[in-house]
Amino acid sequence: MWESVAAPMVGLMAAVAGVAPTPTPSPAVTFAPVLTSAPFGALPGQRVTHTVTISGTGVLTATRVTFTTTADLDDVTVQAEPGECTTSPRTVVCDLGDLSLGSTAGAPRITISGRVRPGAPPGTVVRNRVSVTSVESAAAGAPVASNAYLIPGPTHPPTDPPLESSPQAAGGPPPGSALPAVVAMVLAAAAAVGTLLLTRRRRRHQPPTRRM
């Protein structure tokens, strides 16, 4: 009797297992930050606005956006849609919570505005960087966007060599005054040589003296 009951039960379990729905894998999440700075290349004392958006598709869990800059900002104001932010002269951190990317509501947006602190010397590199972390980015790493520029101006003092002073300015003889002295020396030497040769010739032509 048990065998007659067990056989239909086994068949029923096999049939149920065959029609059980297969779990649908969650869609892959793709996302990346986008950073724009206006005006790009802001000078010390000038106000600049950095705008951060996140493009992609899927759902991000516990999303955090971190913005850093190498130029101190004064009077920093931040607006995040959605989320809350903490600020400092070089760092802004915004916790945006769970985000649904690619929806009709539009991409999340963070607007950071501040005045570049005066005093940065010419040639200083200003580097702006933004990263996005979430539960989904733990394995692949946080995507990053950045831009950079140099504060214009000379980085070193001029290195042109000083002009050479003229002999007159240094207190020496004027140009060309050494030439007559050289000529005089040559003429004096030539006269001495001529006198020596003439003396030798006279001695040769003189008759020898007789000894008594």
ROPA-973676 format. One record per residue (C-alpha): x, y, z; residue in three letters. Coordinates in Angstrom, 1 decimal. Layout:
% residues N
[[X, Y, Z], ALA]
...
END
This chain:
% residues 212
[[0.0, 0.0, 0.0], MET]
[[2.8, 2.4, 0.9], TRP]
[[4.5, 1.7, -2.4], GLU]
[[1.3, 2.7, -4.3], SER]
[[1.1, 6.0, -2.4], VAL]
[[4.9, 6.8, -2.5], ALA]
[[5.1, 6.6, -6.3], ALA]
[[2.5, 9.3, -7.0], PRO]
[[4.2, 11.5, -4.3], MET]
[[7.6, 11.2, -5.9], VAL]
[[6.1, 12.1, -9.3], GLY]
[[4.3, 15.1, -7.8], LEU]
[[7.5, 16.4, -6.2], MET]
[[9.4, 16.0, -9.4], ALA]
[[6.7, 17.9, -11.3], ALA]
[[6.7, 20.7, -8.8], VAL]
[[10.5, 21.0, -8.9], ALA]
[[10.4, 21.2, -12.7], GLY]
[[8.0, 24.1, -12.8], VAL]
[[9.5, 26.1, -9.9], ALA]
[[10.5, 29.6, -11.0], PRO]
[[14.2, 30.3, -11.4], THR]
[[15.5, 33.5, -9.5], PRO]
[[16.0, 36.4, -11.8], THR]
[[19.6, 37.9, -11.4], PRO]
[[19.6, 41.5, -10.3], SER]
[[20.5, 43.9, -13.2], PRO]
[[24.1, 45.0, -13.3], ALA]
[[24.8, 48.5, -11.9], VAL]
[[26.9, 50.9, -14.0], THR]
[[27.7, 54.3, -12.7], PHE]
[[30.4, 57.0, -12.9], ALA]
[[30.8, 60.6, -11.5], PRO]
[[30.9, 63.6, -13.8], VAL]
[[32.7, 66.8, -12.6], LEU]
[[32.5, 70.2, -14.2], THR]
[[34.2, 73.4, -12.8], SER]
[[33.2, 76.9, -13.9], ALA]
[[35.1, 78.9, -14.5], PRO]
[[37.8, 76.4, -15.2], PHE]
[[41.2, 77.7, -14.1], GLY]
[[39.8, 80.0, -11.4], ALA]
[[42.4, 82.4, -10.0], LEU]
[[43.1, 83.2, -6.3], PRO]
[[40.3, 85.5, -5.1], GLY]
[[37.9, 84.3, -7.8], GLN]
[[34.7, 82.4, -7.0], ARG]
[[34.3, 78.9, -8.6], VAL]
[[31.4, 76.4, -8.8], THR]
[[32.0, 72.7, -9.0], HIS]
[[29.0, 70.5, -10.1], THR]
[[29.0, 66.8, -9.5], VAL]
[[26.5, 64.4, -11.1], THR]
[[26.3, 60.6, -11.3], ILE]
[[25.5, 58.9, -14.6], SER]
[[24.6, 55.3, -15.1], GLY]
[[21.8, 52.7, -14.5], THR]
[[20.8, 50.5, -11.6], GLY]
[[20.4, 51.0, -7.9], VAL]
[[23.2, 52.3, -5.6], LEU]
[[23.1, 51.5, -1.9], THR]
[[24.5, 53.8, 0.8], ALA]
[[26.0, 56.2, -1.8], THR]
[[28.7, 58.6, -0.7], ARG]
[[30.3, 61.3, -2.8], VAL]
[[33.6, 62.8, -1.8], THR]
[[35.0, 66.0, -3.4], PHE]
[[38.6, 67.2, -2.7], THR]
[[40.6, 70.1, -4.1], THR]
[[44.2, 71.2, -3.6], THR]
[[43.2, 74.9, -3.4], ALA]
[[41.6, 76.2, -0.2], ASP]
[[38.0, 77.5, -0.7], LEU]
[[36.5, 80.2, 1.4], ASP]
[[32.8, 80.8, 2.0], ASP]
[[31.9, 77.3, 0.8], VAL]
[[28.2, 76.5, 0.1], THR]
[[26.9, 73.1, -0.9], VAL]
[[23.6, 71.9, -2.3], GLN]
[[22.9, 68.2, -2.7], ALA]
[[19.8, 66.7, -4.4], GLU]
[[19.2, 64.4, -2.5], PRO]
[[21.5, 64.0, 0.6], GLY]
[[23.4, 65.9, 3.3], GLU]
[[26.9, 67.2, 3.2], CYS]
[[29.8, 68.2, 5.5], THR]
[[32.3, 70.8, 4.3], THR]
[[35.8, 72.0, 4.9], SER]
[[38.2, 74.3, 2.9], PRO]
[[39.4, 71.4, 0.8], ARG]
[[36.9, 68.5, 1.3], THR]
[[33.2, 68.1, 0.8], VAL]
[[31.5, 64.7, 1.8], VAL]
[[27.9, 64.0, 0.8], CYS]
[[25.8, 61.0, 1.9], ASP]
[[23.1, 60.5, -0.7], LEU]
[[21.6, 57.2, 0.6], GLY]
[[20.1, 54.8, -1.9], ASP]
[[19.9, 56.0, -5.5], LEU]
[[18.0, 54.8, -8.5], SER]
[[20.0, 55.7, -11.6], LEU]
[[18.6, 56.1, -15.0], GLY]
[[15.1, 57.1, -13.7], SER]
[[13.0, 59.9, -15.0], THR]
[[13.7, 61.9, -11.9], ALA]
[[17.1, 62.9, -13.3], GLY]
[[20.7, 62.3, -12.1], ALA]
[[21.7, 63.1, -8.6], PRO]
[[23.4, 66.5, -8.4], ARG]
[[25.8, 68.2, -6.0], ILE]
[[26.7, 71.9, -6.4], THR]
[[29.8, 73.2, -4.5], ILE]
[[30.6, 76.9, -4.6], SER]
[[33.5, 78.8, -3.0], GLY]
[[36.1, 81.4, -3.4], ARG]
[[39.7, 80.3, -4.2], VAL]
[[41.7, 81.6, -1.2], ARG]
[[44.2, 84.3, -2.1], PRO]
[[47.9, 83.7, -1.6], GLY]
[[48.5, 80.7, -3.9], ALA]
[[51.8, 81.4, -5.8], PRO]
[[52.0, 81.3, -9.6], PRO]
[[52.7, 77.8, -10.9], GLY]
[[50.6, 76.1, -8.2], THR]
[[48.8, 73.0, -9.4], VAL]
[[45.1, 73.0, -8.6], VAL]
[[43.6, 69.5, -8.7], ARG]
[[39.9, 68.9, -8.2], ASN]
[[38.7, 65.3, -7.7], ARG]
[[35.5, 63.5, -7.0], VAL]
[[34.8, 59.8, -6.1], SER]
[[31.6, 57.7, -5.5], VAL]
[[31.4, 54.8, -3.1], THR]
[[28.5, 52.5, -2.4], SER]
[[27.9, 48.9, -1.5], VAL]
[[28.0, 48.0, -5.2], GLU]
[[31.5, 49.6, -5.6], SER]
[[33.1, 47.6, -2.8], ALA]
[[34.4, 44.9, -5.2], ALA]
[[35.3, 47.0, -8.3], ALA]
[[36.5, 50.1, -6.5], GLY]
[[35.2, 53.6, -6.4], ALA]
[[35.0, 55.4, -9.8], PRO]
[[36.8, 58.8, -10.0], VAL]
[[36.5, 62.0, -12.1], ALA]
[[39.0, 64.9, -11.9], SER]
[[40.4, 68.0, -13.6], ASN]
[[43.5, 70.1, -12.9], ALA]
[[45.2, 73.3, -14.0], TYR]
[[48.1, 75.6, -13.2], LEU]
[[47.8, 79.0, -11.7], ILE]
[[49.4, 81.2, -14.4], PRO]
[[52.5, 83.3, -13.9], GLY]
[[56.3, 82.8, -13.8], PRO]
[[57.4, 80.0, -11.5], THR]
[[61.1, 81.2, -11.3], HIS]
[[62.7, 84.7, -11.3], PRO]
[[64.4, 85.8, -14.5], PRO]
[[67.7, 84.1, -15.0], THR]
[[69.2, 86.4, -17.8], ASP]
[[72.9, 86.9, -17.2], PRO]
[[74.0, 90.5, -16.3], PRO]
[[75.4, 92.7, -19.0], LEU]
[[79.2, 92.8, -19.1], GLU]
[[80.6, 96.2, -18.2], SER]
[[82.6, 98.1, -20.8], SER]
[[86.3, 98.8, -20.1], PRO]
[[85.5, 102.5, -19.8], GLN]
[[82.8, 101.8, -17.2], ALA]
[[85.3, 99.6, -15.3], ALA]
[[87.9, 102.4, -15.2], GLY]
[[90.2, 100.8, -17.8], GLY]
[[91.6, 102.4, -21.0], PRO]
[[89.2, 103.1, -23.8], PRO]
[[88.8, 100.5, -26.6], PRO]
[[91.7, 100.6, -29.1], GLY]
[[94.1, 102.4, -26.8], SER]
[[96.3, 99.3, -26.3], ALA]
[[97.1, 99.1, -30.1], LEU]
[[99.5, 102.1, -30.3], PRO]
[[101.4, 100.7, -27.3], ALA]
[[101.9, 97.4, -29.0], VAL]
[[103.0, 99.0, -32.2], VAL]
[[105.5, 101.1, -30.2], ALA]
[[106.9, 98.0, -28.5], MET]
[[107.3, 96.2, -31.9], VAL]
[[109.1, 99.3, -33.4], LEU]
[[111.4, 99.5, -30.4], ALA]
[[112.3, 95.9, -30.7], ALA]
[[112.9, 96.2, -34.4], ALA]
[[115.2, 99.1, -33.8], ALA]
[[117.2, 97.2, -31.2], ALA]
[[117.7, 94.3, -33.5], VAL]
[[118.7, 96.6, -36.4], GLY]
[[121.3, 98.3, -34.1], THR]
[[122.7, 94.9, -33.1], LEU]
[[123.1, 93.7, -36.6], LEU]
[[124.8, 97.0, -37.7], LEU]
[[127.3, 96.7, -34.9], THR]
[[128.2, 93.1, -35.9], ARG]
[[128.8, 94.1, -39.5], ARG]
[[131.1, 97.0, -38.5], ARG]
[[133.2, 94.6, -36.4], ARG]
[[133.6, 92.2, -39.3], ARG]
[[134.9, 94.9, -41.7], HIS]
[[137.4, 96.4, -39.3], GLN]
[[141.1, 95.3, -39.9], PRO]
[[142.6, 93.2, -37.2], PRO]
[[144.9, 95.1, -34.8], THR]
[[148.6, 94.1, -34.7], ARG]
[[150.2, 93.2, -31.4], ARG]
[[153.7, 94.6, -30.8], MET]
END
